């Protein structure tokens, strides 16, 4: 993540700065990190960029923790350059047919807040709910949080105690500087805590041995998938709640 394009715009420069910090020192993120973006993109735009940054940390961790191959073409066929180019061309044509246009969010802030409060009892706490006023410019974020809470609480096979343990492990492992994302560091002995630690510091280093230890601890394929989702969820939320000044209890269990 070094170097700077010659014709970069002020907005692009600020987005690169934000992206770098979310990777190198997410524990140090704060509401102030969006100040410049609010000037360049407006209050709603700054919120949306923060959520997008968090979403990339979610998706990338799922891919790394579960060793999802970024290419559809089997590895044994990649040495045939014409075939690889054909696959790229087909993928490009497929993506071209997808409508990726931004859409206007129809619900008002009050409507979105009402639905969020109905979905999670945590938002009924006045001290927590007052912080949600920061999202008034982008009420769609409330729906994103609502769906994430519902997905976790209704569909995860993990126990509440395991989810709490994962969330705490992620917060404890969250890098405070670039040095903590490099080199080697002592990992927890517990296989779930180790999975969360590596998934937070450097998810691409996840090994088959770590997955085997989870299996030995009693987790099947679905359980390992849900662990990866829990680690990715916690990493996404760790960044979003800091950048948007939200109470961590909106998503974290206790």
ABEGO torsion letter per residue (X at the ends): XBEBBAABBAAAAAAAAAAAAAAABAAABBAAAAAAAAAAAEAAAAAAAAAAAAAAAAAAAAAAAAGBBABABBAAAAABAAAAAAAAAAAAAAAAABBABBBBBABBAAAAAAAAAAABAAAABAAAAAAAAAAAABAAAAAAAAAAAAAAAAABABBAAAAAAAAAAAAAABBABAAAABEBBBBBABAAAAAAAAAAABAAABBAAAAAAAAAAGBBAAAAAAAAAAAAAAAAAAAAAAAAGBBAAAABBX
